Amino acid sequence: MKPVGTLEPVGLMATVQARLVLQALMRTGQEARFVGGCVRDAVLGQEADDVDIATPLPPDEVMRRLKQDGIRVVPTGIRHGTVTAIRDGHAFEITTLRRDVETYGRHARVEFTDDWLEDARRRDFTFNALSLSSEGDLYDPFGGLADLSAGRVRFVGDAEARIREDVLRILRYFRFHARFGKGGLDDDAIAACAAQAPLLPTLSGERVREELLRLFATDRAVETWRLMLERGIIQHLLPQATRIDTLAALDRLEWMVGEAGPLTQLAALLPRGGEEGRAAALAVADRMRLSNAQRDRLLVLCAPPLAVDAGLDVRGRRRALQTVGPELFRDLLLLDTATRGIPAFEILESLAEAAAWRVIPFPLKGQDAVDRGVPQGPAVGRLLEAVEGWWAGRDYRPGREDCLAELERRLAAPPDPSSPDASP
């Protein structure tokens, strides 16, 4: 395999730490190259967060050499030939060249090799099969440079076979299309993704979450999701997430008022309000194995505890801001605006207020009621809730002394016979 040109390493690839790792691997004449996404991004003039290196050296020899040069090494995937080198806080994933002997799902039985082309055949897409030597020689065995220039995502080898090896490649295909696509679709790739889509339910929730949240972070998320709906992908993945028009409206709003974030984009695709919204949010959170915090946020976005819309008056806005906080208020307002097709100018004042809002803590604690003779228990909570309602009704303006006075007034008032705290 001959180089097709030269390329200057950028970012982490160009650091002293990277050179030290390469020197350790190449000490006795063996070759080591940067591979995959870091090379692809360098071609585009971008700096990658992760740097992968490949070498024909077996993993035990890789570890021996790194340790000999004072480089910390972690056997992160030793069974498949992968270790992580750490130097001065910078991490480099190093994998021995390999070929697949047998594939089954997301796993494969591999053999190590010294054949760079054989290793490149394992890559999913042509532009991920690029590699770069320490001297800046660029290798492109499958036309990845042309595909990258054309904004086309193309599988290495037979698309259906590659997907059957690992169905996650369907989601990776669309994520990369959302990031790099310029319009030209590879017909074989799209047909293979559609044909193999019924396998998507076998994917773990963690993998689905990682790919979809990264897809939502791209500029072409709307058009890509629309394509996935048209080709029957989403129906096998998140059948609740079909409200593409709301996502498109939210996308237009984001261009004018700033990004809302991946979870809000996901919520735009789901039913909103009532039990339907709650059920959809819970189902999607379960499928994507969202964290508890992500699940709770999605629940609020799909089944809000109170109305947040462009028609709220000043007091209503303050109550909503105080209840859900400024970040959720903003996202709920954007979702409602996108759902109802309201012009952006109608919510600018509310968005400005949310940006400046700081949640005002309720001045009283449970101990304030206990200190005034209320027995510890449910009665304390009910009393504080009543005083907090009085405080909220006065636009959160009364201070601690006023709230204490209201607490004492309520304690001095004759008991309400219907109250659960009233004596029989």
N, C-alpha and C positions, 0 to 999 in steps of 0.2 A: 504494500500500500504506500503510494507516494504522496507527499504533501501537495496541496493545491494552491498554496500561497503562504503568506506569513501574517501573523497577528501579534500585536503587543498585549501581553497580559495586563489586566486592570484590577483595581481593588485588591482584595485579599490575595489573589494570585500573584501580584507584583510585590508582595511584602518580603522582608528578610526572613520571616518565619516560614513562608512557603519555600523559599530557596533552600533553607536549611533542611527541610523535610525531603525535598527532591535530591539534595546532595547525599543524604543518608541512603536513599534508595538506589542511587546511580553510582555509588562509589566504585564498583568493580565493572563498570561498563554497561550495566543493564539500563534499559530505557524506562522512564516514567513520564506519564503525560497527565495533564488536566483533561477531564472528560465530562461530557454531559452538559447540564444546564449552565454551569459557570462559563463554559466556552461559548455556548449559544448566546448568553447574555453579553459576553465580551464583544462578539460580532456586532451586536446592536449598540455597543457603546455603553452598556449598563454594567453595574457592579452587582455580582451575585452575593447573597448572604451565605450560601453554602458552597464549599469548594470540594470537589471530588477528584481523586487522583487514582490512576490505574497503573499497575506494574505487573510484569511476569513473575516477580518473586513470590514464593509461597508465603502464606501468612506468618508462619513461625519465623522465617528469615526477615520479613518486614519488621516484626516486633523486636527481634534481636538487634537489628541495625538501628532502629529508632532509639532503643534504650541505650545502646552503646554511645550514641551522640547526645545523650542527656535529654531526649525528647520523651515526654510522658506518652504512654500508649494504653488505650483501653480496647479490649477485644469485644467490640460492640456486636459483631455478627461473624464471629470466627468460623462458624460452621460453613458459611457461604463465602469465606475469604475476606471479610471486611473487618478492619480495625480503624480506630480513630486516633490520630496523632494530635497532641495538644502541646503547643509551644507559646508561651507568653500570653495565655488566654485565648489564642486562636486555634480553632479546631479544623482538621482536615481529615476527611473520610478516605481511607485508602483501601482499594479492593484489588485482589489478585485477578488477572485475566481469567475468564472462565467461559465455558460453553454449557448449554443445557443438555443433560442426558435424558431427563424426563420432567415434564411439567404437570402440575395438578393444582388447579386453582391459583392462589397467590404464592404457592410454594413450588420449588423445583429442586431436582437432584442435579448437582453440577459437578463438572470436572474442571480442574485448573488447566490452563493452557498458556502457551507463549505466543499465541496467534492473535494479533490485534484485530484483524478482520472478523475472526470468529467471535470475539468478545463484542464487537460493535453490532453484530447481528442480533444480540440479545436486547438491544435498546428498543424502546417502543416506537419513537418517531425519528424521522430522518435527521432533523436538526438537533436531536438529543444524542445522535451518534457521532457528533463532531468531537475531535480531540486536538490537543495543542501540546507540543513538546516544550521542554524547558528553554529551547532556543527560539521559540516562536513559530515553529513549523506547524501549519494548520492542515489537519486531515479531515476529509469529507467523503466517506466511502459510499454514501447513498444519495447524494444530491441535496443534502440538507440546506446548504447555502442558498440554492435556487428556490427551495420551498420557503425558506425564511424571508427571502426578498419578495416573493410573490404573496406572502401572507397565507400560505397553504400548509395545513397540518396533514402529513402523510405518514402512514405506518411504514416501518421497515419490514419488508416481506409481505406475506399475505395477511390482509387486515383481519379477516375472520379467525384465522389460526392464531394470530397474536392476541385477539380478545379472548378466545377460548383458553389460552394460557393464563390470562389474568383479566377478569371482567372489569376490574377497576380502570382499565385502559379506556373504557367508554367514557367515564367521567373525566379522565385526564384529557381525552381527545377534545371534549367540549370546553374544558377549562383553558387549554392551550389555544383553541379557536377563539375564545373570548379575549385572550390576551394578544395573540399575534395575527388572527385572521383579518384579511382585508377584503373578503368577499368570495374569492375563489375556493369552492369546496371540492374536496377530493371525493368523487362519486363512490369509489370502492369503500372508502372509510365510512362514509355516511350510511351506505347500505349495510355494511358489516355491523355498525353500532345498532342500527334498527333491528337487524336480524337476531342479534345476541342480547337485546334489551331484557327479555324474560329472565336472564340470569342475574340481573341486578339485585333482586331480593336476597341473594346469597352473600352480598357484601356486608361487612361489619358496619355498624353505625358510626364508629370512629372514623373509618375511611370515607364514608359518605359525608360526614360533617366537615372533615378537612378539605375535601375537594370542593364542596358546594360553597362554603364560606369564602374560599379563595376565588371561586368563580364570581361571586357577588362583588368582590373587591375590584373587578376589572371594569373598564369603561364600556365594554360590549355585553354586559350581563343581560340586558333586556333582549337584544336580538338573538343572543345565544339561547336563552331560555325559551324564546318563541320557537326557535328551530328545534329544540329538544321536545317541545310539545307537539309540533307538527310531525316529527318522526317517531312519536310514540315512546320516547325515552322516559319522560316524567311520569307517565301513567304506571310504570313499573317501579318507580323510585319513591316519589312523593305525590300520590294521586290527589292529595288535598291542595297542592300548590299550582293552581291553574289560572289564577286571576291576573293574566299577563297585562291587561289594560291598566290595572291599578299600578302595577310595577312600572309600566311605561310612563304613567302620569307622575309617579314619584320620582322617576329618573329626570324628567323635565324640571320638576321642582328643585331637585338637587343641584342642577346646573345653575340655578338662580340664587338659592339660599344656602348651599353647602351640603355636604354629604350627610346622610342619615345613618349609614353603617349597615353591614351585612344582615344582622338580625332583623332590622326594620325592613330591609328589602325582602327578606323571607316572609315577614308578616304581611307585606303587601300582596303576596300571592295567595294568602289563606283567607278563608271566611272570617269576618270580623263581627263581634257582638254576640252576646247571649251564649247559650249552650253550644251552638254550632261552632262559634269561634273558639271557645274553651276546648271542645273536643278535638278540633283540628290542631290547635297548638300542642296539646298533650300528645297526640299521635305523632306529630312531626318531631317533637322533642325526644320521644322514645325512639323513633327510627334513627335519628341522628345522634343519639346518645349525648344530648346536650348536657352541660353541667347544670347543677341545681340553679345557679344564678342565671344562666342563659335560658333555662326553662321558665323560670319565674318572670323574666323580662318578656319572653315571647307570649306568655299568658296574659300579661298586662296589655301588651300591644294588640292582641287578638280579642281579648275580653276585658276592656277597660273598666276599672271600678267606678268611674264617673265619666260623664261626657266631656270631651275636649274638642272644641270646634271653633270655627272662625266667628261664630255668633256670640261667644261668651262676652259678657260685660266685664268691667274692671274687677268687680268683686268676685265674679265667677272664675276669672283667670287666676286671681290670687288664691282662691280656694283650691283650684286644680294644681297650681304650682306648689302649694304647701303640701298637698296630699301625695302627689306622685313624684315631685322633684322636677327641676328644670329640664333635665335631659329627657326623661320620659314624656314630659309635657310637650317638648318640641317634636319628638317622634310621633306621638299620638296626634298632634295637630297636623303634621305633614301627611300622615296616613289618612286622616279624615278628609283633608283637602284633596289628596290624590283620588280617593274613593269617589268623592262628589264632584270632581272636576272644577273646583273653585280656583279662580285666578290667584296667582302668588301674591299680588299686591294687597289682597284682603287680609293676609295673615302677617304682614311685615311688622306691624305694631306689636302683635302678640309674641312674635319671635324675638323682637328686641327686648321686650319685658322679661322673657324667659332667660335670655342671655345675661341679663343683669341681676336676676333673682337669686337671693340666698335664703334657703329655708330657715324660718324663724322657729327656734325650739320652744315648745310649750314651757312656760316658766315654773310649773309645779311638778313635784314628784309624789310618789305614793307616801313617802314618809311625812309629807306635809299633812295628809289626812290622818295618818296614824298618830302624829303628835297632837292632834286635836280630838283624840278619843275614839276614832273610828277603828274597830277591830280589824286586824289584818285578815284579808280574804276578798271575795268577790265584791263586797260593798265598796272597798277602796277604789277598785277599777271603775265601777259604775259612777261613783261620785266624781272622779277625775274626768271621766268621759263627758259628764254633764257640764262641768266647768270648762272643759276644752271646747265643747260646742258653743258655749256662751262667748268664749274668747274668739273663736273663729267667726262667729256672727258679728263681731265688732272689728272685723278685718285685721285680726291678730295684733291690734294696737295696745290693748291693756298690758301693763307690765306686771311684775311679780306681786307687788303690793295690791294692785287692783284684783288680781286673780285670787290672792289669799282672802281678800275681803269678800269676794263672791263665794268662795268655798265656805267661809264662816257664816255667810248669810244663808246658804243652803242648809248648813248643819243646824242653824237656829230655827229654820222654818218648821212648822208642824209636819209630822210625817204623813206621806201620801199613803192612804190605806191600800192602794193598788200596787205599791212598790213591793218588790220581793224582800226588801230590807225591813219592811214594817213589822212590828210585833203583832202576833195574833190577838 
